[in-house]
Amino acid sequence: MLPRLVNLALLGLFPLAWMAPLAHAEVMWFWGADEVSIISGVRQLYEKDLFLCIIVVVFAMVAPYMKTVALAYAQFSDNEAGRRMMQRNRSFS
């Protein structure tokens, strides 16, 4: 039961983590700010390079969130597809 609750907590904590500062420095001339979060990095990438911004959004935000959603689906589903997904997940551990 605990892994299920932790997984559900991750669904709420992911968006908070995107806004939390990843780094803090007095002078960060390459970002133009003193704190960097995933959201602020994506915002600045959007202004400079849209393609790179899309890549970062997909791999740093969308993919981990969708993986957690899929795991929650597998943990809480009673159908055969959810059981097979959990079996495959255990075989990789």
C-alpha positions, 0 to 999 in steps of 0.5 A: 500500500505504501508504494501506491501512496508514494506514487500518488504523492509524486503526481502532486509533487512533480509540479512543485519540483518543477518550480523549486530552485535547482541552483542558487548563485549570486551571479549566473550570467548565462541564465540572467537570474540568481535562481534557476528552476525547470520552469524558469529554464524552459521559459528562457529556452522558449525565448531563445530556442523553441526546439530545445525547449520542446526537447527539455519539456518532453524529457524533463517534465512530460515523460517522467510525469506520464511514467508515474501516471502509467505506474499509478494506473498499473498499481490501481487497476484490476484488469489484466493489462495493469497486472502485466505492466506490473509484472514487466516492471518487477522483472527489470528491478 
